C-alpha cells in the first residue's frame, strides 16, 4: 500500500472584480479543511487565482498582463504556501505565468509538503482561437493570450509515487495520458475551467459537457492504469457558467469521488498508488503489447491526410 | 446527409463442434434480416466462422491450421458472399487467415455491395500469451497462433465514406483510433470475442468487462469524431462465456444502438457520416490543436521508461 489521501479542492466562481488575496483566503480555507480530513495532497483548478479571463477580449497587453503572475510564490500566494507547509500538505494549482523574458503560459505547479515547487507544467493543448470570433456565443481566447507549453508532459517522483500534470483541454487528448503513461505515471493532476455551453454548438449544454469530461478522464485513467484527479473552477463567473464535476478516477477507470456542488468543495479519497500495478502488468503492459511500428502517423503528421481516391 | 444504414450482426455462441457451413447459414439469416431492414452494410464479429479457438491450447500445427481459411471467399463462405451480393449489401467479418506462404493472422475484410473485397485488416494488438499459463482461469493464446498484423490501420474509401477496421483488443488502445483519425476515418468497424471474466483477475466479471468495452469505444469515437460499430460473438462457447454488448457509437461518443441478448441479433442504426464533421472541424481539428513536438515517446519507445530518481 502506498496510500495518498488526496483532496480535490474545487473552487466556485471567481468574479472579474475579485482580488487575488480574496481567492487565496478561500484556498487557505480549503487546505485547512483538507488538513482536518488527513489529506497529503490538495489539488486546485486551472487558473485558480483569478476569473477565467480568456473569455474576455483584450487588445491592450498591459491589461492582459495584469492577469499573470511574474513570481511563484509571489506576494499574493506566499500565505497559501506558508499555510500548506505549516500543515505539511503538498499542493498543486494552476495560474497564468509571465516569465522574466516575457513569455505567457497557462501553467500549473506541484509543491511538496515543505512548500518547495518540485514540478512545473505548461499547458500544451490550447483550445479556442486568437482573434475575436463574432460567431461564438462567448469567446475562448487561450490561443491569443498563451503560448503552447514548452515542457512536454514531464513525470516527477514525489510523495512516494510518479506524478504528472495536465490542464483542462489537454484531458481530451489521448496523447496527453499516453506520454505520461510511457513514463509510468501513477497519478495525473489536472485543473479545468470548462464553459457549460459549447460556444460553437449551443445545444450542447452542461449534461453533454459533463459526459465528455467524465468519458475522457475515465478512458485516460483506464488505458494507462493511473489515478486521475480532476478539479474544476465551477459556477457562474460574471454571467458565464462553468461545469463542476470535480472527480477522482481510479486506475480501473472508475469514478471513486465526485463533487456535488458548483461551489468551493473538497472531494477527498485515499488513493493507493499500488492499484496502478495490475493494469500496468497485464492488459496495458506496454512493452509486451504496443506496436509502435504502426503508430507513425501520430508523430509524423499533425492534421488529417485523407487517403487518395 | 450521407446516411448508411448499418446492421451490427452479433453472433451467439459457436461451439467447437459446429461446422463452418452451419455458422454461414446463421450469417446468411442475419443478412436476410438486414435486407428487410434496409441495411447498406452488415458487420459480423471477429473470427466469425468458428468458435474462439485461441482459448484452446494446441501443440500440433495441423490441428491449429484447421481453424484457418486459406482463401476468402472459400468453399464455405461463397454462399455468404453470393447472398450479400444478391441483396446488394456490403459486409465485414473476421476470420483466421493462413496466407499462401504460411503466415497466420487474425484478419477482417470489408466487401462492397458487389461482393468485392475492398479492404483488409490484420489485428495489430494481439492480447494474451504464447505458452500454456497455469495461473490463468482460462487460456488466451492469440500470441501463439497469430502474427501481429503487418498492414497498419488503413482507411479506405467505400460506400461514400472513409472506413477503417480494427479487431477486439485493438479497441482498448487509443493509438488504434488515432492512426485512423489522422486519415479522416468516418466509421470504424470492429468485431470482438471478449471473455466475460478477466482470466488474471476473477473478480472482474461481465459488468466490469462491459464497462471497459463501452468506455474505450465511446472515447475512441468522441476523440476522433467517428462512428464506431462494435460487434460481439457472445454467449457460452463450450462452457466459456463471452460478453455481448454489440453497439453503435456516434461521433459524439454516444451509444445509439445496443444489443439486448447474447444470441444472434441484428443491431440497426441509420448513421449519417456527415455527423463526423462538427467534431473534426472544431474541438478535434487536429491541424489546429495537436502538438506533435510533445508526442515523441508514443512512437519513440514501446514500454515504460520511468524517470530517474
Interface residues (C-beta under 8 A of the other chain):
Chain A: X124 X125 X126 X127 X148 X149 X152 X153 X154 X155 X156 X157 X162 X169 X172 X173 X174 X175 X177 X178 X179 X181 X182 X183 X184 X200 X201 X208 X211 X212 X215 X216 X218 X219 X222 X223 X252 X253 X254 X278 X280 X282 X283 X284 X285 X286 X287 X288 X289 X290 X291 X292 X294 X295 X296 X297 X298 X299 X300 X301 X302 X303 X304 X305 X306 X307 X309
Chain B: X124 X125 X126 X127 X148 X149 X152 X153 X154 X155 X156 X157 X162 X169 X172 X173 X174 X175 X177 X178 X179 X181 X182 X183 X184 X200 X201 X208 X211 X212 X215 X216 X218 X219 X222 X223 X252 X253 X254 X278 X280 X282 X283 X284 X285 X286 X287 X288 X289 X290 X291 X292 X294 X295 X296 X297 X298 X299 X300 X301 X302 X303 X304 X305 X306 X307 X309
